[in-house]
Amino acid sequence: MFFFPLTFLIFLIFVLLLPFLFILAYFNILTLGFEKLGISPQATTFILFSILIGSLINIPLTKKKLVYVQKPYFFGLFRMPKIETQGLFINLGGAIIPTLLSFYFLFLIWRQGFEIGPILIATILMIIISKFLAKIIPGRGILLPAFIPPIFSALFSLILASKFAAPSAFISGVFGTLIGADLLNLGKAQKMGDGFISIGGAGVFDGIFLVGVVSAILAGF
């Protein structure tokens, strides 16, 4: 019979459990970070869960229309009939919840006596960057590289507002992405024939969610 050495067995168990340890450590950093921002670990769990679930919910801002279209398939050789929902929507997880959190962080900063000016400057810079990087792709909507907003929002906040870098990164990242990538491109997206437009929805949601994660990590450290 062949017996595994005890040390090898322990090592094997550790390797198998390593992903779970990373997840626990990662989530602990997030909860600690949001706790330093004034949000309890329980509230952090609820917020993250709400943002993820809310990303599936689009609230109509205009009257919804059901349109019968012919979708091309297989290099355009075939066309299949399909009913599409058209109109302007706002995403619950990608726009409404992050915006409410941003206003809450602004209130906390104002109540503690810090100046709002550095955050406004960081937000303006984020709007410019988001506007420059956002691309409108017919049939897919407004797209933005997911990792760009959190990286630049963290960088600007560390430079301009080092005393409250975490909430500044969250606020500038959220508002910069929503305004620069979505709101400033709504007209162009509608002209290009995108019937379904969601503010904070697919295309920019990843960037907004990562902004919150990076902000929490900044606060945790």
C-alpha positions in Angstrom: 0.0 0.0 0.0 1.1 3.6 -0.7 0.7 6.2 2.0 0.8 10.0 1.4 3.2 11.8 3.8 1.3 13.9 6.3 3.1 17.1 5.2 2.1 16.5 1.6 -1.5 15.9 2.6 -1.6 19.2 4.6 0.0 21.0 1.6 -2.7 19.5 -0.7 -5.5 20.6 1.6 -3.9 24.1 1.8 -3.8 24.4 -2.0 -7.4 23.3 -2.3 -8.5 25.9 0.4 -6.3 28.7 -1.0 -9.0 30.2 -3.2 -11.4 30.3 -0.3 -8.7 32.0 1.9 -8.1 34.6 -0.8 -11.9 35.3 -1.0 -12.2 35.6 2.8 -9.2 37.9 3.0 -10.5 40.0 0.1 -14.0 40.3 1.6 -12.4 41.1 5.0 -10.5 44.0 3.4 -13.8 45.2 1.8 -15.8 45.1 5.0 -13.0 46.8 6.9 -12.7 49.5 4.3 -16.4 50.3 4.2 -16.5 50.2 8.0 -13.9 53.0 8.0 -16.2 54.9 5.6 -19.0 54.7 8.1 -20.7 51.5 6.9 -21.0 48.4 9.0 -19.9 45.0 7.7 -23.6 43.8 7.6 -24.5 46.9 5.6 -21.5 46.3 3.3 -22.6 42.8 2.5 -26.1 44.1 1.8 -24.8 46.9 -0.4 -22.5 44.6 -2.5 -25.4 42.1 -2.9 -27.8 44.9 -3.8 -25.5 46.3 -6.4 -24.9 42.9 -8.0 -28.6 42.0 -8.0 -29.6 45.6 -9.0 -27.4 45.4 -12.1 -30.1 43.1 -13.5 -32.8 45.8 -12.9 -33.4 48.6 -15.4 -35.9 51.2 -14.4 -37.6 53.0 -17.4 -37.2 56.8 -17.6 -39.2 57.1 -20.8 -42.1 55.1 -22.2 -41.0 51.6 -23.2 -41.6 50.4 -26.7 -41.7 46.9 -28.1 -40.2 46.9 -31.6 -40.3 44.0 -34.1 -36.8 43.8 -35.7 -35.0 41.4 -38.0 -31.7 40.3 -36.4 -28.9 39.0 -38.8 -27.2 35.7 -38.0 -24.3 33.7 -39.5 -22.5 36.6 -41.2 -25.7 38.2 -42.2 -26.9 35.3 -44.4 -29.9 34.6 -42.2 -32.3 36.9 -40.4 -34.5 36.0 -37.5 -37.5 37.9 -36.2 -37.1 39.3 -32.7 -39.1 41.6 -30.4 -36.8 44.2 -28.6 -37.5 46.6 -25.8 -36.5 50.1 -26.6 -36.3 53.3 -24.5 -34.1 55.1 -21.9 -33.5 53.3 -18.6 -31.5 53.7 -15.5 -29.8 50.8 -13.8 -30.5 50.2 -10.2 -27.1 48.6 -9.3 -24.9 50.6 -11.7 -26.4 54.1 -11.2 -29.0 54.6 -8.4 -27.3 52.8 -5.5 -23.8 54.1 -6.3 -25.2 57.7 -6.7 -27.0 57.5 -3.3 -23.8 56.2 -1.7 -21.8 59.0 -3.3 -24.1 61.6 -1.8 -23.9 59.9 1.6 -20.0 60.1 1.4 -20.2 63.7 0.4 -22.4 64.4 3.4 -19.9 62.7 5.7 -17.0 64.7 4.3 -18.9 67.9 4.6 -19.9 67.1 8.2 -16.3 66.5 9.1 -15.3 69.9 7.9 -13.3 68.9 4.8 -13.3 70.9 1.6 -15.3 69.5 -1.3 -13.2 71.3 -3.9 -10.6 68.5 -4.4 -13.3 65.9 -5.0 -14.9 68.2 -7.6 -11.6 68.5 -9.4 -11.1 64.7 -9.3 -14.6 64.2 -10.6 -14.1 66.7 -13.5 -10.9 64.8 -14.4 -12.7 61.5 -14.3 -15.5 62.9 -16.5 -12.9 63.9 -19.1 -11.2 60.6 -19.1 -14.4 58.6 -19.2 -15.7 60.7 -22.1 -12.5 60.1 -24.0 -12.4 56.4 -23.4 -16.1 55.6 -23.9 -17.0 53.9 -27.2 -20.5 53.5 -28.7 -20.9 50.2 -30.3 -24.2 49.7 -32.2 -26.2 46.8 -30.7 -24.1 46.8 -27.5 -24.4 50.3 -26.2 -21.8 52.5 -24.5 -18.6 50.6 -23.5 -15.8 51.6 -21.1 -12.7 49.7 -20.1 -13.6 48.3 -16.7 -10.3 48.8 -14.9 -9.6 52.4 -16.1 -12.1 54.3 -13.8 -11.0 52.7 -10.5 -7.3 53.2 -11.3 -7.6 56.8 -12.2 -10.1 57.7 -9.5 -7.8 56.2 -6.9 -4.8 58.0 -8.4 -6.5 61.4 -8.5 -7.9 61.0 -5.0 -4.5 60.0 -3.5 -3.0 63.1 -5.1 -5.8 65.7 -4.5 -7.5 64.4 -1.4 -5.1 62.1 0.5 -6.9 62.7 3.8 -10.1 61.1 2.5 -8.9 59.3 -0.6 -11.3 56.4 -0.3 -14.6 58.3 -0.4 -13.1 60.7 -2.9 -12.2 57.8 -5.2 -15.7 56.4 -4.9 -17.5 59.7 -5.6 -15.2 60.8 -8.4 -15.3 57.4 -10.0 -19.0 57.0 -9.9 -20.0 60.5 -11.0 -17.1 60.6 -13.5 -18.1 57.4 -15.1 -21.9 58.0 -15.2 -21.6 61.6 -16.5 -18.6 61.2 -18.8 -19.3 57.7 -20.3 -23.1 57.6 -20.1 -24.8 61.0 -19.9 -22.5 62.9 -22.3 -22.9 60.1 -24.9 -26.7 59.6 -24.7 -27.5 61.7 -27.7 -24.8 60.1 -29.9 -26.0 56.6 -28.8 -29.6 57.4 -29.8 -28.5 58.8 -33.2 -26.5 55.6 -33.8 -29.7 53.6 -33.5 -29.3 52.0 -30.0 -32.9 51.6 -29.0 -32.2 50.2 -25.5 -30.0 52.6 -23.4 -29.4 52.0 -19.8 -27.6 54.6 -17.7 -25.1 52.7 -15.5 -26.0 49.4 -17.2 -24.0 47.0 -19.2 -20.8 48.5 -20.6 -20.0 50.7 -17.6 -21.3 48.7 -14.7 -18.1 46.8 -14.2 -16.1 50.0 -13.9 -18.6 51.5 -11.4 -18.6 48.3 -9.3 -14.7 48.1 -9.3 -14.6 51.8 -8.2 -16.5 50.8 -5.0 -14.1 47.9 -4.5 -10.9 49.9 -4.9 -12.3 52.7 -2.7 -13.0 50.2 0.1 -9.5 48.7 -0.3 -8.0 52.2 -0.1 -9.9 52.8 3.2 -8.9 49.4 4.5 -5.2 50.3 4.2 
